[in-house]
Structures are given as structure tokens and as C-alpha cells.
């Protein structure tokens, strides 16, 4: 099962802010006025970094295990759907042009939009693309953990 819930380390900074870091994704750090604000900011930094990794055709880091009481960050469901599509294509060695062909001869630009985290793709389009790759999405809802600070 593929999930995009990453552990977050929250640390008090010396200027009354909270530093949030995602250790599994190098370079993802941000600050906030409190834990929730730091989590919101680090989520945006994570999305930007994952998008850049997709643009550079890099592997998406696998999230480590979130321990009890540890803060974590998830990406929005649409972004997670696009990441699942991207990793499925990468795992199978499928190019954007090949996926477009398998989708009935769609323009490769269609697939580029499906992978763009800033584009508001429809879930049914992502479902269709995943189906031709032999994959499907399953959504799970979890309780929100309390935010731990070190």
C-alpha cells in the first residue's frame, strides 16, 4: 500500500517559532508561529519539493513510520492521487506519451496535467489513468494525532 503520510519533527526555535522538518525528504523545512502553523507551512514545502522531484523524474521518498505521539503531514488527496499515478508510471517504466496512447490516444499534455500538482485534475481522470496501469486508489481516513514538540 502506498501512503504519503510523512513523519514531522517539530522543534522550538530560539525566536518563539516552531521549526518543522520532514526528515524523509531532504530540504523540506519550514517555520510557524505554533505547531499547527508549522505543519501547514511544511506541508506546502513538501508539496513543492515532491513536485520538483516529479519534474526531475526522481523517485519519491518513501515515508518513514510515524511513531505514537509524533506529528505527521499528509499531502492533499488530489496531490496524493497524482503521486500514486507518477510512481505507478515510474515503477512500470511508462512514459507520458505511452500512457496517453493507452488512454485512447489522448494528447501527452493531458498526462502532463494529470501529474501537475497545481492543476485541478478530476479524480475520475486519474482513476482512468491508474486503471490502464492496473492500479486503483483506496482512501482511508485517520484520526488527527496530537502534535509533539521536541
N, C-alpha and C positions, 0 to 999 in steps of 0.2 A: 504494500500500500504506500502511496506517495502522499506525504503531508508537507505542508510548508509552514510549520509552527517551529520557530527558532527560539532557543533559549536566549534570554537577555540578561546581561549583568548591569545592575544599577548601583552606582556609587555616588556618595555625596561628594560634591566638589567644594573647593575652599571659598567659592564666591556665592554660596547659598543656592546653587543649582544642582541638578542631578545629571550625571553623565550616564548615558545608556549606550551599551555596546552589544553587538551581535558577534560573538567570538567565531562562529562557524563561517562567517562571510567577512573576510578581511576588508578593512576600510569602512565598515559600517558602524559609525558612532554618531551620537547627537546629544544635545542637552535639552533640558526642560526645567521649568520652574518647580515642578513636583514630579512624582513618579508617572502619573498618567500623561502629563505633558511630554515627558521624556520618551515614553513609549510611543506616543503619537508621532513625535519627530523622528525617532529611529525607524518606525515603520516606513515613513516616506523615504528615508535614506536607503533602507533595504530595497524598496521598490525600484529606486533609481539605479542602485548597484546591480540588481538582478536583470533589469532591462539592458544595462550596458553589457552585461555578460552574454545576454542573448544576442545583442548586436554584434559582439565579437566572436560568436559561435563557441563560447566556452561552456564547460559543464557547470550546472547549477549545484552549489554545495548542498550536501545532504544535512538536514538539521540534526544536531545532537539531541540527546534525551533531555527533556525538561524535567528537573527534579521537583519533588514536592516543595511547594512554597516559593519556587523560583519564578521570576517573571518570564514571560514569553511574548512573542509577537507573531502574528499571522498576517499574511497579505490578504487584501480583499478577495472575495470569491472569484471575481472576474479575472483578476491577475493570477490567482492560483490555477484557474482553468487554462489560461494561456501558458503558464509554466508547465503544466501537465502535457499540453499539446507539444510544446517545444521539446521537452525531454523525451517524449514518445518518438518524435521525429528523429531526434539525435540518436537515441538508442537503436532505432531501426535503420539509420543511415539514409533517411528520406529527405530529399531536398524540398524546398518550397515549390519548385517547378513540378516535381514528381507528385507532391501532394495535390497541387492544383489539377494535374492531369487525372489523378484518382478521384477527384471531386467532380468529375464530369467535364473536364476541360475548362475549368474556371481560370481566370487570369491569375498569374502568380501574385499580383498585387493584392488579391483577395486574401491569400495566405499571409502575406506581409502584414496586412491589417489585423488578421486574427492573432498574430504574435506581438503586435504593438500594444504595450500595456496602457498607453494613453488613448487608444482607440476604443470606443464603446461598442465592441462587438456584441452580437446577440449570442446568448448561450446555445441556442439551437444550432447556430453555425459551428460553434466549437464542438458540440456534441456530434455533428455530422462528420467533421474532420477527424475526431477521435475514433468514430465508428469505422472509418475506412482504414484506420491503423490498428483495428482490433482492440480498442480501449474504450472505456466508459467512465464517467465521473460518478462518484458516490459521495454525497455530502454528509458530514457529521457535525453536530452542534455539541459544544462542550461548555461546562461552566467556566466563568472567568475566574482565574486564580487571583489571590491577593498579590500585591506587588512587594517583593522583598528588596531591601536595600542593604548593601554590604557596607 
